[in-house]
């Protein structure tokens, strides 16, 4: 949620209730609330500090859910140490978002997961769809590319939850759909995106 910009935009577009989650506990929630009040909008119902991938943080969201929309601009830069190529830490952040969207207590059927995905322009110029994970209850709806500068592009990706997730279903990385994970040793649980 950062400083609340996405929450503010959601409220301006008609969201009746917003809840923020951010790993940065130094965010001034009173300032976020003040921005809402200045525009005559209802401030966030809650602002939770912690990693949204943490089950304890997710449990704190349950009283407010299931939500109509999950909007995310994860702190990829804090996780990624090298060039932004949708690998490693970025891959894990995206995997977490799909896992959250599949959680029936967090996103209702008919709801949307919308997130930003930064990428080095040399990777962003390729077709990003084969690089994205999937889940049986989620349908990719839209991808919009936005060049930011010579070193970074980003995508705005939107998915629709077309049915409830069933127990045992999992997020699938691209090559898992073909029944194998490319580059993985037998018995390994690591997930790696590969570019051809």
Secondary structure, 3 states (H helix, E strand, C coil): CCCCHHHHHHHHCCCCCCEEEECCCCCCHHHHHHHHHHCCCCCCCEEEECCCCCHHHHHHHHHHCCEEEEEECCCHHHHCCCCCCCCCHHHHHHHHHHHHHHCCCCEEEEEEEEEEEEECHHHHCCCCHHHCCECCCEEEEEEEEEECCCCCEEEEEEEEECCCCCCCCCCECHHHHHCCCCCCCCCCCCCCCCCC
